Amino acid sequence: MAGVRLKGKNGLFTPSSFSHIYRLRTVQQSNDKGTWFGWEVSKVSQVEDTPLYEQARAFAESIGKGAVVAKHNSESKKSESAHF
């Protein structure tokens, strides 16, 4: 995400991470210590829908202000659903 560069009126800039749509997949990885799943992130497109962009921006601002906090579940609580 930090590698995305766009040309603006003042030259190249790095847009906000919420300005693009990304596909997230889990992929199996391994080495001599074991096997696990990691992330594969690929850029799909730039957000063209203005209301969607504004919603993403507002959500990012809420996170930055601490108004939104992710509740992480532990491995021992697999039966409970995730809360965000």
C-alpha positions, 0 to 999 in steps of 0.5 A, a space after each residue: 500500500 505504501 508503494 502506490 504512487 499517484 500523480 497530483 497537481 504538485 507531483 507524485 504522492 502516496 494516497 491513503 490506504 483506503 483509496 484503493 480496493 485490495 484482495 486479501 488471501 491466506 496462503 500456506 507458507 513453510 520453512 524448516 521450522 514448520 508450516 503456517 498461513 500468511 497474507 497475500 495482498 493484491 491491489 484490485 483497483 482505485 476506489 471510484 465510488 465517492 460515498 464509499 471513499 468518504 465512508 472509508 475515510 470517516 472510518 479511518 479517522 475514527 480509528 485514528 481518534 481511538 473511537 473504533 477498537 478491534 476486539 481480538 479473540 483468543 484461540 481458546 474462544 473459537 466458538 465465539 464470533 469476532 467483534 469489530 
